[in-house]
Amino acid sequence: MSRLYEALRKSELENQQKGGAVLAEAPQIPVLENPAETVAVAPIELTTAKNVRTHVVPNAHLVAMTEPQGLPAEKFRVLTTRLGNLRSQRELKSIQVTSGTVDEGKTLVSANLAVTLARQSQHRVLLVEGDFHNPALHALFGLSQLKGVRQWWDDPKSLISDFLYQINDLPLWYLPAGGRFDEPGLALQSGRFAEAFAQVAGPFDWVIVDSTPLLPMADANIWNRLVDGALLVVREGVTPVNALKKGLASLDDPKLIGVVLNGASEFDRVNYYDQYYARPNGSRKTRTNGNAPEVHE
């Protein structure tokens, strides 16, 4: 059991002893504590992936596709450059994009980041629809609900690579959720999923996971064990500070590499090129205006 679940259980027992309110107990799900130590990765073949064509509407704010020459798209290119620089200092291939709560723009950031990485660097990029509670990437790209992880999970004989799709002939592959899961934690915490994720990530240069928010679900904490780092999307004027603190505290092993401030003020927009600054601890802060990141180093 993860430390998160242990903490919840301990808190519940203490409340019971004190006669206080009882917290709802987290589901008792077997946890793969060290997935990297138990995974044997076999190569997969990308040429068999089906090609899909996107149908992105202009107001979807997928600027990396609809307005590649605009300032918002340029800011995502700045973000990819910063990530590349960070990768030269530490291991960084797989990144989950999460948020404090819902409706903060994490799916938009995930999609724009993945498209920009594929277009700018010609690296092979895998975009994972990792929010099994409320998958939304397919709608953003104008795609129908494709078969994906849910169908793979329901069929123990299937291969995860059978559910990969290449987007618009770009070096960008997409692993859909395949619909909502009734109990996402059962799949995410299983050894089978850890092995499959390591296998499917193998041939790619970058893996971007559109994860769940930190609260109220525990999925982001589970994804945190499977990836190398996390980007946190925060919408200006929306994210409750206390909720954000609780969400970050719920991570067993925080791997935060940057913060994306979504919907920043017009003042920040005007002064975009003048606001770079050095941070002595080497961490990154990222701001967004209109769902596009301003990167501060």
URPESUL-V108254 format. One line per field, one symbol per residue. phi: phi as a letter, one per 30 degrees, with the letter a starting at -180 (. if undefined). burial: b if it has 9 or more other C-alpha atoms within 8 Angstrom, else e. A space follows every 10 residues. Layout:
phi->???
burial->???
This chain:
phi->.ddddddddd dddddddcid dcddddddce cddbeddccc ccdbcddddd cbcdbddedd idddcdbdcd dedddddddd ddddddddca dabcbccbbd bdicjdddde dddddddddd chddbcccdc cddbdbdddd dicddddadd ddddceddcd ddccbcchid dbcbcddijd cdbeddddcd dddedddddd dedcdbbccd cdddbcdcdd ddeedccdab cccbceicdd dddddddddd ddbebdclbc ccidddeddd cedccdadcd didcbbcbbi ibdcccc
burial->beebbbebbe bbeebbeeee eeeeeeeeee eeeebeeebe eeebeeeebe beebebeeee ebbbbbbbee ebbbbbbbbb ebeeebbeee ebbbbbbbbb beebbbbbbb bbbbbbbbbe eebbbbbbbb bbbebbbbbb bbbeeebbbb bbeeeeeeeb bebbbbbeeb bbbbbbbbbb eeebebbbbb bebbbbebbb bbebebbbbb bbbbbeebbb bbbbbbbbbb bbbbbbeebe eebbeebbeb bbeeebbbbb bbbbeeebbe eeeeeeeeee eebbbbbbbe bbbbbbb
